[in-house]
Each structure stands twice: as structure tokens, then as C-alpha cells.
Amino acid sequence: MRGDAECCPPRFAKDELAIDEKELEAITSKFRALSSKIRVKILLLLKKYGELCVCEIEQALGLKQPRVSYHLQMLLEAGLVSRRIEGANSYYRLKWGEVDELFELVGIRQCVLKAHEEVE
């Protein structure tokens, strides 16, 4: 039982531990995007092939367009992919800076950098 005594002397100023709510939401959004096997498969496809059209992702996953588009939208909103529209087609690619930042946060930055080098 601690009572009134503090267990450790403070090492940080109170405001030093403050977490920006916008930044926290952006990070949790990225982790939420990774909570689906389909979205992780899409990221792995984009890592391997670079830019892909929605129809190519459909073929690779054996899924219909509405389901693929839903998952791509989740990844887009999380900031993990970017979209380029050409005519009636949408093309997606990884946003390496965002992916790198996410993996750096969980301590596996070197894996991401190596994968990035393999794609280029």
C-alpha cells in the first residue's frame, strides 16, 4: 500500500507527457486499419507490386469490387495508401512515409526499410 508517499520522484514535466489528441487518433486509425486480414493482404500486394489498379487487387484476392473498395477506403482514410485516378480506374500505392512511421513506432523500422528497398 502506497499511502500518501509517491512511489517514484517525477521525471517529466506534466506538459511533457501530454499527447496530442489529433496525433493519437491518426496513430490508432492506422492500427485499426491493420486489424483486418484483407487490408493487410492489400498492403502486402502493394509492397510487392508497387502501384495496383482496384481490378488487379480484386483478382489477386478473389473478392468483388465493392468489398475491395471498402477496404481500400479504410487504408486511404488511415493514410497508409495513396490513390491516383486515371479515367475510370483508381490506382493505389503505399505511402511509405506513413508505413515507416507506423512500424518505427512498434520497433520494426528496419524491416520496413528493407521491404521498401526491394520494391524500388
C-alpha positions as CSV (number, residue, x, y, z in Angstrom):
1,M,0.0,0.0,0.0
2,R,1.4,3.3,-1.1
3,G,-0.4,5.7,1.2
4,D,0.4,9.3,0.6
5,A,4.0,8.7,-0.4
6,E,4.9,8.8,-4.1
7,C,6.4,5.6,-5.5
8,C,8.9,7.4,-7.7
9,P,10.0,11.0,-8.0
10,P,8.6,12.8,-11.1
11,R,11.0,12.6,-14.1
12,F,8.9,14.6,-16.5
13,A,7.2,17.9,-16.5
14,K,3.4,17.5,-16.6
15,D,3.0,19.0,-20.1
16,E,5.9,16.9,-21.4
17,L,3.7,13.8,-21.2
18,A,0.8,15.4,-22.9
19,I,-0.3,13.5,-26.1
20,D,-1.8,15.5,-28.9
21,E,-5.3,14.0,-29.5
22,K,-5.1,14.5,-33.3
23,E,-1.9,12.6,-33.4
24,L,-3.2,9.9,-31.2
25,E,-6.3,9.5,-33.4
26,A,-4.1,9.3,-36.5
27,I,-2.0,6.5,-34.9
28,T,-4.9,4.5,-33.7
29,S,-6.6,4.8,-37.1
30,K,-3.5,3.2,-38.7
31,F,-3.6,0.4,-36.2
32,R,-7.3,-0.1,-36.8
33,A,-6.6,-0.4,-40.5
34,L,-4.2,-3.2,-39.8
35,S,-6.8,-5.2,-37.8
36,S,-8.2,-6.8,-41.0
37,K,-6.5,-9.7,-42.8
38,I,-7.9,-8.4,-46.1
39,R,-6.3,-4.9,-45.5
40,V,-3.0,-6.5,-44.5
41,K,-3.1,-8.6,-47.7
42,I,-3.7,-5.5,-49.7
43,L,-0.7,-3.8,-48.1
44,L,1.4,-6.8,-48.9
45,L,0.3,-6.8,-52.5
46,L,1.2,-3.1,-52.8
47,K,4.5,-3.7,-51.1
48,K,5.3,-6.4,-53.6
49,Y,4.0,-4.9,-56.8
50,G,4.0,-1.1,-56.2
51,E,1.0,0.6,-57.7
52,L,-2.1,-1.6,-58.5
53,C,-5.5,-0.9,-60.0
54,V,-8.5,-1.9,-58.0
55,C,-9.3,-4.6,-60.6
56,E,-5.8,-6.2,-60.1
57,I,-6.4,-6.3,-56.3
58,E,-9.8,-7.9,-56.9
59,Q,-8.2,-10.6,-59.0
60,A,-5.4,-11.2,-56.5
61,L,-7.7,-11.6,-53.6
62,G,-10.7,-13.2,-55.4
63,L,-13.1,-10.6,-54.0
64,K,-15.7,-8.4,-55.6
65,Q,-15.1,-4.7,-56.3
66,P,-17.4,-3.3,-53.5
67,R,-15.6,-5.2,-50.8
68,V,-12.1,-4.3,-52.1
69,S,-13.1,-0.7,-52.4
70,Y,-14.4,-0.6,-48.8
71,H,-11.0,-1.9,-47.5
72,L,-9.0,0.4,-49.8
73,Q,-11.1,3.3,-48.4
74,M,-10.2,2.3,-44.9
75,L,-6.5,2.2,-45.8
76,L,-6.8,5.6,-47.6
77,E,-8.5,7.2,-44.6
78,A,-5.8,5.8,-42.3
79,G,-3.2,7.4,-44.5
80,L,-1.4,4.2,-45.4
81,V,-2.1,4.3,-49.1
82,S,-2.5,7.0,-51.8
83,R,-4.8,6.9,-54.7
84,R,-4.3,8.1,-58.3
85,I,-7.4,8.3,-60.6
86,E,-6.9,7.7,-64.3
87,G,-10.1,7.8,-66.3
88,A,-12.5,5.3,-64.7
89,N,-9.7,3.4,-62.9
90,S,-8.2,4.0,-59.4
91,Y,-4.7,3.0,-58.7
92,Y,-3.3,2.6,-55.2
93,R,0.2,2.5,-53.7
94,L,1.7,2.5,-50.3
95,K,2.6,5.8,-48.6
96,W,6.0,4.7,-47.4
97,G,6.5,7.6,-45.0
98,E,3.3,6.7,-43.1
99,V,4.0,3.0,-43.1
100,D,7.6,3.6,-42.0
101,E,6.4,5.8,-39.2
102,L,3.9,3.2,-38.0
103,F,6.4,0.4,-38.0
104,E,9.0,2.6,-36.3
105,L,6.5,3.2,-33.6
106,V,6.3,-0.6,-32.9
107,G,10.1,-1.0,-33.3
108,I,10.4,-2.8,-36.6
109,R,11.6,0.1,-38.8
110,Q,14.4,-1.9,-40.4
111,C,12.0,-4.5,-41.8
112,V,10.0,-1.7,-43.5
113,L,13.1,0.0,-44.9
114,K,14.3,-3.3,-46.3
115,A,10.9,-4.0,-47.9
116,H,10.9,-0.5,-49.3
117,E,14.3,-1.0,-51.0
118,E,13.1,-4.3,-52.5
119,V,10.1,-2.6,-54.1
120,E,12.1,0.2,-55.7
